[in-house]
Amino acid sequence: MSDSSPLPPVRLHTEAELARDALSTPLLSRAARLARWAGPDTRVDAGGGLVDEQLPAAVEALGLSGDDAAADASEAWRVAVDAGLVEVVDEDEGTVTAGEDLALLTGGSPQDVLAVWLSAVETVLADASVPDLDGLVDEEGEVDLSALDWDPAGEAEFLDGVLGNLYLLTAGEDTPGAPVPLPALAASVIVPSDMGEPTNDVLEQVSDAMMRLDDQFRMLEPVGFVAYQPVDEALMADADEEPAAPVDDTDVSRYGMVRLTPLGLYGMRARLMEAGFEAPAVGDLADKGADALLDGTAEFPPRAAQAETEQWFQRRESLAAARELLAAARGSDAGAPLRRLRCQQALSLVGASAEPALREVLDDAELGGLARVWLTEHGAMDVPAPSEAMVYWLTIDTVAAQLAAEGNSEELRALVEGLARQHGGFFDAVWRVDHPATADVLEAMGRLHPDKKVAKEARKAAFKARSQQGG
């Protein structure tokens, strides 16, 4: 994932909703309960963890049971210390007191609560990057680190890469928030993008990565970062063992399914932004000017752009907003055609109250064509017919915008074919259009049109346009 280009925009829940979610996560709620349970007699070791003698009392305070009760209580205590809910008063004596941030969980703002939750997430992520040490304890009860093939930085980078890819999949327009099969997620960071058929060695790496991720996502679920359906235990049984019940080998969900929760999406975006990525969220531009809206949504997918624009309009009176958008859409720079396209799409969301603003620009060379389209679509009366020069100018502007938005897409190819077919003598006339993008558009039409004769006409017209522009 490169930090040089913006990530797709995400839709976040409100901070109040997210704060409520954070407070209800099992891990943070346990950490808070232990912070309130701790007293003058509570003792911690040199690393800040509860001493073994006090773990049973902590387990009882949390109402935990089962084989993992002590480990869960120990983890909750670590989170309480790391998140500032508990403060070590005297390291030599091992005494503690309530931390300053404990009061924020009940008396702080939603942002305060989320800041505490993010601290808890960092603790869990650090723990998730540590391998299982159970099999490395020697006869004296010490961990044999020499037998451990562990690269802490590499492990953290691997998990960050997986979560980054999960963020991209969660932010997608097609299936936002849909669970992702664990094999596909593991393959996304293991299999090279230019590899056709994965080798056996690569497939083995993917399988190993899945097992690591299975453990890591199990750790991230109690803090509310992911919703996880673990790998079916039957898949990890010995090949000689008979399954307890018939299994469906085609059911991909048996191999694990994971998605970021709304809280996890918020947390992952915060981590990405701290790492230097540009990670927009729908609503970021609601209080900005029209120029920021049109430039900011230029690379947004359609539904995200509409949602952002709707929020922008909610804070403004329709007529004033339309005038601001039209003013921001002017310009002869390379980004201007796409701004005008976004302006036209934005104006489609307002009703007849915006009509005066559109009539005011009917004679504008850059906005007159756009205004006529809007007025006609909204059933306005007495809309003057555009001149031939305006029609050609609007055509160049529209194709330039589509090129900027979609590149050489199939939709643009169909548009190019339609223009050449419907307008006789199109290329003889269009190269004269006084638009900064005329030559570029004609060159693109030459690339995109499937008919060699027509493509050649487009290239000749592009040469004339560039000569006219002195290029």
C-alpha positions as CSV (number, residue, x, y, z in Angstrom):
1,M,0.0,0.0,0.0
2,S,1.5,3.3,-1.1
3,D,1.1,6.4,1.1
4,S,1.4,8.7,-2.0
5,S,-2.2,8.4,-3.2
6,P,-5.4,8.8,-1.2
7,L,-7.3,5.8,0.0
8,P,-11.0,5.3,-0.9
9,P,-13.3,7.3,1.4
10,V,-15.1,5.4,4.2
11,R,-18.4,6.0,5.8
12,L,-18.0,6.2,9.6
13,H,-20.6,6.0,12.3
14,T,-20.9,9.1,14.6
15,E,-18.3,9.4,17.3
16,A,-21.1,9.1,19.9
17,E,-22.1,5.7,18.4
18,L,-18.5,4.6,18.2
19,A,-17.8,5.6,21.8
20,R,-20.8,3.5,22.9
21,D,-19.5,0.6,20.9
22,A,-16.0,1.0,22.4
23,L,-17.4,1.0,26.0
24,S,-19.3,-2.2,25.3
25,T,-16.3,-4.2,23.9
26,P,-15.5,-7.1,26.2
27,L,-11.8,-6.2,26.6
28,L,-12.2,-2.5,27.4
29,S,-15.1,-3.1,29.7
30,R,-13.1,-5.8,31.6
31,A,-10.1,-3.4,31.8
32,A,-12.3,-0.7,33.3
33,R,-13.8,-3.1,35.8
34,L,-10.3,-4.2,36.9
35,A,-9.2,-0.6,37.2
36,R,-12.1,0.1,39.6
37,W,-11.5,-3.2,41.4
38,A,-7.8,-2.5,42.1
39,G,-7.0,-1.1,45.5
40,P,-4.2,-0.5,48.0
41,D,-3.5,-4.2,48.3
42,T,-3.1,-4.8,44.6
43,R,0.4,-5.7,43.5
44,V,2.1,-5.8,40.1
45,D,5.3,-7.2,38.9
46,A,8.2,-5.4,37.3
47,G,6.4,-5.3,34.0
48,G,3.2,-3.9,35.4
49,G,1.3,-7.2,35.2
50,L,-0.7,-8.5,38.1
51,V,1.3,-10.9,40.3
52,D,0.2,-14.5,40.0
53,E,-1.2,-14.5,43.5
54,Q,-3.8,-11.9,42.6
55,L,-5.0,-13.4,39.3
56,P,-7.6,-15.6,40.9
57,A,-9.2,-12.5,42.6
58,A,-9.1,-10.6,39.3
59,V,-10.8,-13.6,37.5
60,E,-13.5,-13.6,40.2
61,A,-14.0,-9.9,39.9
62,L,-14.6,-10.3,36.2
63,G,-16.9,-13.3,36.6
64,L,-14.7,-15.3,34.3
65,S,-14.4,-19.1,34.1
66,G,-12.8,-21.8,32.0
67,D,-9.3,-22.6,30.9
68,D,-8.7,-19.1,29.5
69,A,-10.0,-17.1,32.5
70,A,-6.6,-16.3,34.0
71,A,-5.1,-15.3,30.5
72,D,-8.2,-13.1,29.8
73,A,-7.9,-11.4,33.2
74,S,-4.2,-10.8,32.7
75,E,-4.8,-9.3,29.2
76,A,-7.5,-7.0,30.6
77,W,-5.1,-5.8,33.3
78,R,-2.4,-5.1,30.7
79,V,-4.8,-3.0,28.7
80,A,-5.9,-1.2,31.8
81,V,-2.3,-0.2,32.5
82,D,-1.4,0.6,28.9
83,A,-4.5,2.7,28.3
84,G,-4.0,4.8,31.4
85,L,-6.9,3.3,33.4
86,V,-4.4,2.2,36.1
87,E,-1.2,3.8,37.1
88,V,1.8,2.2,38.8
89,V,2.6,4.3,41.8
90,D,5.7,2.6,43.1
91,E,7.6,0.2,40.9
92,D,9.6,-1.3,43.7
93,E,6.6,-1.9,45.9
94,G,4.3,-2.8,43.0
95,T,1.5,-0.5,44.2
96,V,-1.1,1.0,41.9
97,T,-3.8,3.6,41.8
98,A,-6.6,4.6,39.4
99,G,-5.2,6.3,36.3
100,E,-6.3,9.7,35.1
101,D,-8.0,8.3,32.0
102,L,-10.4,6.0,34.0
103,A,-12.7,9.0,34.6
104,L,-12.8,9.7,30.9
105,L,-14.8,6.5,30.3
106,T,-17.8,7.9,32.2
107,G,-17.2,11.7,32.2
108,G,-15.2,12.3,29.0
109,S,-16.3,13.2,25.5
110,P,-16.8,10.6,22.7
111,Q,-13.3,11.5,21.4
112,D,-11.8,10.9,24.9
113,V,-13.4,7.4,25.1
114,L,-12.2,6.6,21.6
115,A,-8.7,7.7,22.4
116,V,-8.6,5.3,25.4
117,W,-10.0,2.5,23.1
118,L,-7.3,3.2,20.5
119,S,-4.7,2.7,23.3
120,A,-6.3,-0.6,24.1
121,V,-6.1,-1.6,20.4
122,E,-2.4,-0.8,20.2
123,T,-1.8,-3.1,23.2
124,V,-3.7,-6.0,21.5
125,L,-2.0,-5.4,18.2
126,A,1.4,-5.6,19.9
127,D,0.4,-8.8,21.6
128,A,-1.0,-10.3,18.4
129,S,2.5,-9.9,16.8
130,V,4.1,-12.0,19.5
131,P,4.3,-15.8,18.6
132,D,3.0,-18.5,20.9
133,L,5.7,-19.2,23.4
134,D,4.1,-22.3,25.1
135,G,6.3,-24.7,23.2
136,L,9.5,-22.9,23.9
137,V,9.6,-23.3,27.7
138,D,12.7,-25.4,28.8
139,E,13.0,-27.7,31.8
140,E,13.7,-24.8,34.1
141,G,10.6,-23.0,33.1
142,E,12.5,-20.4,31.1
143,V,11.6,-19.4,27.5
144,D,14.3,-20.6,25.1
145,L,14.5,-17.6,22.7
146,S,17.3,-19.3,20.7
147,A,14.7,-21.7,19.4
148,L,12.4,-18.8,18.3
149,D,12.5,-17.7,14.7
150,W,10.8,-14.4,15.2
151,D,11.2,-11.0,13.5
152,P,9.2,-8.5,15.6
153,A,9.2,-5.8,13.0
154,G,8.4,-8.3,10.2
155,E,5.5,-9.7,12.2
156,A,4.1,-6.2,12.9
157,E,4.5,-5.2,9.2
158,F,2.7,-8.4,8.1
159,L,-0.3,-7.7,10.3
160,D,-0.4,-4.1,9.3
161,G,-0.4,-5.1,5.6
162,V,-3.3,-7.5,6.2
163,L,-5.3,-5.0,8.1
164,G,-4.6,-2.4,5.4
165,N,-5.9,-4.7,2.7
166,L,-9.0,-5.5,4.9
167,Y,-9.5,-1.7,5.1
168,L,-9.4,-1.3,1.3
169,L,-11.9,-4.2,0.9
170,T,-14.2,-2.7,3.6
171,A,-14.2,0.7,2.0
172,G,-15.1,-0.7,-1.5
173,E,-18.2,0.5,-3.2
174,D,-19.4,-2.9,-4.4
175,T,-19.7,-4.8,-1.1
176,P,-18.9,-2.3,1.8
177,G,-18.3,-4.1,5.1
178,A,-18.9,-7.6,3.6
179,P,-16.9,-10.4,5.3
180,V,-13.7,-11.4,3.5
181,P,-12.6,-15.1,3.3
182,L,-9.4,-15.6,5.2
183,P,-7.7,-17.4,2.3
184,A,-8.2,-14.5,0.0
185,L,-7.0,-12.0,2.6
186,A,-3.9,-14.0,3.3
187,A,-3.2,-14.4,-0.4
188,S,-3.5,-10.7,-0.9
189,V,-0.3,-10.1,1.1
190,I,1.6,-13.3,0.1
191,V,0.9,-14.0,-3.6
192,P,2.8,-11.6,-5.9
193,S,0.3,-9.5,-8.0
194,D,2.0,-10.6,-11.3
195,M,1.9,-14.3,-10.5
196,G,-0.5,-16.3,-12.6
197,E,-0.8,-19.7,-10.9
198,P,0.6,-19.8,-7.3
199,T,3.4,-22.3,-6.8
200,N,3.1,-25.0,-4.1
201,D,5.6,-23.1,-2.0
202,V,3.5,-19.9,-2.2
203,L,0.3,-21.9,-1.4
204,E,2.1,-23.3,1.7
205,Q,3.0,-19.7,2.7
206,V,-0.7,-18.7,2.4
207,S,-1.7,-21.7,4.5
208,D,0.8,-20.8,7.2
209,A,-0.4,-17.1,7.1
210,M,-4.0,-18.2,7.5
211,M,-3.1,-20.1,10.7
212,R,-1.3,-17.0,12.1
213,L,-4.2,-14.8,11.2
214,D,-6.6,-17.1,12.8
215,D,-4.9,-16.6,16.1
216,Q,-4.5,-12.9,15.6
217,F,-8.1,-12.2,14.6
218,R,-9.3,-14.2,17.6
219,M,-7.3,-11.7,19.7
220,L,-8.6,-8.7,17.9
221,E,-12.3,-9.6,18.2
222,P,-12.7,-8.9,22.0
223,V,-11.4,-5.4,21.6
224,G,-14.1,-4.8,18.9
225,F,-11.7,-4.3,16.0
226,V,-13.0,-7.2,13.8
227,A,-15.9,-9.5,13.6
228,Y,-14.4,-13.0,13.0
229,Q,-15.7,-16.4,12.1
230,P,-12.8,-18.7,13.0
231,V,-11.3,-21.5,10.9
232,D,-13.3,-24.7,11.3
233,E,-11.5,-26.9,13.8
234,A,-12.2,-29.9,11.7
235,L,-9.9,-28.5,9.0
236,M,-7.0,-28.7,11.4
237,A,-7.7,-32.2,12.6
238,D,-5.4,-35.1,11.5
239,A,-6.1,-36.5,8.1
240,D,-6.7,-40.0,9.6
241,E,-9.5,-38.7,11.9
242,E,-13.1,-39.1,10.8
243,P,-15.0,-35.7,11.0
244,A,-17.7,-35.6,13.7
245,A,-20.3,-34.6,11.1
246,P,-20.5,-34.4,7.3
247,V,-18.6,-31.3,5.9
248,D,-19.1,-29.2,2.8
249,D,-15.7,-28.8,1.2
250,T,-17.1,-26.0,-1.1
251,D,-18.1,-23.8,1.9
252,V,-15.4,-21.1,1.9
253,S,-16.7,-19.8,5.2
254,R,-15.2,-22.9,6.9
255,Y,-11.7,-21.4,6.2
256,G,-12.5,-18.3,8.2
257,M,-14.4,-15.0,7.5
258,V,-13.4,-11.6,8.8
259,R,-14.5,-8.0,8.5
260,L,-13.6,-4.7,10.2
261,T,-16.4,-3.6,12.5
262,P,-17.5,0.1,12.3
263,L,-15.3,0.6,15.3
264,G,-12.4,-1.2,13.6
265,L,-12.9,0.9,10.5
266,Y,-12.6,4.0,12.6
267,G,-9.5,2.6,14.4
268,M,-7.8,1.5,11.2
269,R,-8.4,4.9,9.6
270,A,-6.8,6.6,12.6
271,R,-3.8,4.3,12.4
272,L,-3.4,4.9,8.7
273,M,-3.6,8.7,9.1
274,E,-1.0,8.6,11.9
275,A,1.2,6.6,9.5
276,G,1.0,9.4,6.9
277,F,-1.7,8.0,4.6
278,E,-4.4,10.2,3.2
279,A,-7.6,8.4,4.4
280,P,-10.7,10.5,3.7
281,A,-14.1,9.9,5.3
282,V,-17.5,10.9,4.0
283,G,-18.4,14.1,5.7
284,D,-14.9,15.6,5.9
285,L,-15.8,18.2,3.3
286,A,-19.2,19.2,4.7
287,D,-17.9,22.4,6.2
288,K,-15.5,23.3,3.4
289,G,-16.0,25.5,0.4
290,A,-17.4,24.4,-3.0
291,D,-13.9,24.3,-4.5
292,A,-12.7,21.9,-1.8
293,L,-15.9,19.7,-2.4
294,L,-15.3,19.5,-6.2
295,D,-11.6,18.8,-5.9
296,G,-12.0,16.5,-3.0
297,T,-14.7,14.3,-4.6
298,A,-12.9,14.2,-7.9
299,E,-11.5,10.8,-7.2
300,F,-14.4,9.5,-5.1
301,P,-16.5,6.5,-6.3
302,P,-20.0,7.6,-7.3
303,R,-21.9,6.6,-4.2
304,A,-19.3,8.1,-1.9
305,A,-19.3,11.4,-3.9
306,Q,-23.1,11.6,-3.7
307,A,-23.1,11.0,0.0
308,E,-20.4,13.6,0.6
309,T,-22.3,16.1,-1.6
310,E,-25.6,15.5,0.2
311,Q,-24.0,16.3,3.5
312,W,-22.5,19.4,2.0
313,F,-25.9,20.6,0.8
314,Q,-27.5,20.0,4.2
315,R,-25.6,22.9,5.7
316,R,-26.5,25.4,2.9
317,E,-29.4,27.1,1.3
318,S,-29.9,25.6,-2.2
319,L,-29.6,28.7,-4.3
320,A,-26.5,30.0,-2.6
321,A,-24.9,26.6,-2.8
322,A,-25.6,26.3,-6.5
323,R,-24.0,29.7,-7.1
324,E,-20.9,28.7,-5.1
325,L,-20.6,25.4,-7.0
326,L,-20.8,27.1,-10.4
327,A,-18.2,29.7,-9.4
328,A,-15.9,26.9,-8.2
329,A,-16.4,25.0,-11.5
330,R,-14.8,27.7,-13.6
331,G,-11.2,27.4,-14.8
332,S,-8.9,26.3,-17.6
333,D,-6.5,24.2,-15.6
334,A,-6.2,20.4,-16.2
335,G,-8.6,19.6,-13.4
336,A,-11.3,22.0,-14.5
337,P,-13.3,19.5,-16.8
338,L,-13.6,17.0,-13.9
339,R,-14.7,19.8,-11.5
340,R,-17.5,20.8,-13.9
341,L,-18.6,17.2,-14.2
342,R,-18.7,16.9,-10.4
343,C,-20.5,20.2,-10.3
344,Q,-23.1,18.9,-12.8
345,Q,-23.6,15.8,-10.7
346,A,-23.9,17.8,-7.5
347,L,-26.5,20.1,-9.0
348,S,-28.6,17.1,-9.9
349,L,-29.3,16.8,-6.2
350,V,-31.0,20.2,-5.9
351,G,-34.4,21.2,-7.1
352,A,-36.0,24.1,-8.9
353,S,-35.0,26.6,-6.2
354,A,-31.5,26.6,-7.9
355,E,-32.8,27.6,-11.3
356,P,-31.9,31.3,-11.0
357,A,-28.2,30.4,-10.5
358,L,-28.2,28.3,-13.7
359,R,-29.9,31.0,-15.7
360,E,-27.3,33.5,-14.5
361,V,-24.5,31.6,-16.3
362,L,-26.3,30.8,-19.6
363,D,-24.0,33.1,-21.5
364,D,-20.9,31.9,-19.7
365,A,-18.5,30.1,-22.2
366,E,-17.5,27.4,-19.6
367,L,-20.8,27.0,-17.8
368,G,-23.5,27.8,-20.4
369,G,-23.7,24.3,-21.8
370,L,-23.9,22.7,-18.3
371,A,-26.6,25.2,-17.4
372,R,-28.7,24.3,-20.5
373,V,-28.4,20.6,-19.7
374,W,-29.6,21.2,-16.1
375,L,-32.5,23.5,-17.1
376,T,-33.7,21.1,-19.7
377,E,-33.6,18.1,-17.4
378,H,-35.6,20.0,-14.8
379,G,-38.3,21.0,-17.3
380,A,-37.5,24.7,-17.3
381,M,-39.1,26.9,-20.0
382,D,-37.5,29.3,-22.5
383,V,-34.1,27.6,-22.4
384,P,-32.1,29.1,-25.3
385,A,-30.6,26.6,-27.8
386,P,-26.8,26.3,-27.6
387,S,-24.7,27.5,-30.5
388,E,-22.7,24.9,-32.5
389,A,-19.5,26.2,-30.9
390,M,-20.9,25.7,-27.4
391,V,-22.0,22.1,-28.3
392,Y,-18.5,21.2,-29.5
393,W,-16.9,22.9,-26.5
394,L,-19.2,21.0,-24.1
395,T,-18.4,17.8,-25.9
396,I,-14.6,18.3,-25.5
397,D,-15.1,19.2,-21.8
398,T,-17.3,16.2,-21.1
399,V,-14.8,13.7,-22.7
400,A,-11.9,15.4,-20.9
401,A,-13.7,14.9,-17.6
402,Q,-14.5,11.3,-18.4
403,L,-10.9,10.7,-19.3
404,A,-9.8,12.1,-15.9
405,A,-12.4,10.2,-14.0
406,E,-12.3,6.8,-15.6
407,G,-9.4,6.6,-18.1
408,N,-9.9,4.5,-21.2
409,S,-13.1,2.8,-19.9
410,E,-15.6,0.9,-22.0
411,E,-18.2,3.6,-21.2
412,L,-15.9,6.2,-22.7
413,R,-15.2,4.1,-25.7
414,A,-18.9,3.9,-26.4
415,L,-19.2,7.6,-26.0
416,V,-16.4,8.2,-28.5
417,E,-18.0,5.8,-31.0
418,G,-21.4,7.6,-30.6
419,L,-19.9,11.0,-31.1
420,A,-18.1,10.1,-34.3
421,R,-21.2,8.3,-35.7
422,Q,-23.8,10.9,-34.9
423,H,-22.0,14.0,-36.0
424,G,-21.1,14.2,-39.7
425,G,-17.8,16.1,-40.2
426,F,-17.2,16.0,-36.5
427,F,-13.4,15.9,-36.7
428,D,-13.3,18.6,-39.4
429,A,-15.0,21.0,-36.9
430,V,-14.0,20.0,-33.4
431,W,-10.2,20.5,-33.8
432,R,-11.0,24.3,-33.9
433,V,-12.6,24.3,-30.4
434,D,-10.9,26.7,-28.1
435,H,-10.5,24.4,-25.2
436,P,-7.2,23.5,-23.4
437,A,-8.0,19.8,-23.7
438,T,-9.0,19.6,-27.4
439,A,-5.8,18.0,-28.7
440,D,-5.6,15.5,-25.8
441,V,-9.3,14.5,-26.2
442,L,-8.8,14.0,-30.0
443,E,-5.7,11.9,-29.4
444,A,-7.7,9.8,-26.9
445,M,-10.5,9.4,-29.4
446,G,-7.9,8.1,-31.9
447,R,-6.7,5.5,-29.4
448,L,-10.2,4.4,-28.4
449,H,-12.1,4.2,-31.6
450,P,-12.1,0.7,-33.1
451,D,-12.5,1.8,-36.7
452,K,-9.0,2.5,-38.1
453,K,-10.2,5.1,-40.6
454,V,-12.1,7.0,-37.9
455,A,-9.1,6.7,-35.5
456,K,-6.8,8.1,-38.2
457,E,-9.2,11.1,-38.7
458,A,-9.1,11.7,-34.9
459,R,-5.3,11.7,-34.9
460,K,-5.1,14.1,-37.8
461,A,-7.6,16.4,-36.1
462,A,-5.5,16.2,-32.9
463,F,-2.4,17.2,-34.8
464,K,-4.2,20.3,-36.2
465,A,-5.5,21.2,-32.8
466,R,-2.0,21.0,-31.3
467,S,-0.6,23.1,-34.1
468,Q,-3.3,25.7,-33.6
469,Q,-2.5,25.8,-29.8
470,G,1.2,26.2,-30.7
471,G,2.2,22.9,-29.2
